[in-house]
């Protein structure tokens, strides 16, 4: 379990789906997370169903952000922030084999608790400053190094990541690099090349 963890943005749906289709066909996506903060709940149904089917076609794990009830409804994975519900409940209610992740900010203790509760990956960040969550600050790389030494599940790094600044992030322990704008913020024609650059980075960068 290693590679690019793509999080959806708030592009118009037709544009977003076209970008996702191209990205999936390229083969450079390891996980897709559904996060559409500006879309009304009733309008998310079609989007989630479409993306779930797309992920199934390309065999990419699909994760819902911060909404266990929706993840249960569709039988897919979930990513929970610290205030977004119980990992133990997610484990009990979701199908075996789906991804269940927890945002752990800059805390190994939170990560260890999440793993004890049943999370099968943990996320740290923001590694660098990011426009999507400016309130998160940035934590640098030391926590990733410690997490890699102590934890036995995949580690996801998030926050301001690009191909240009992520070699050290991977070397320090990130199994997944979570991005939004570095892929979806680009014109559609530029996405395949950027995915190829990410794939090459993961292939050539060894863990320290």
ABEGO torsion letter per residue (X at the ends): XBEBBBBBBABBAAAAAAAAAAAAAAGABABBBBBBAABBAAAAAAAAAAAAAAAAAAGBBBBBBGBAAAAAAAGBBBBBBAAAEBAAAAAAABBBGBBBBBBAEABAAAAAAAAAAGBABBBBOBABBBAABAAAEBAEAAAAAAAAAABABBBBBBGGBBAAAAAAAAAAGBABBBBAAAAAABBAAAAAAAAAAAAAAAAABBBX
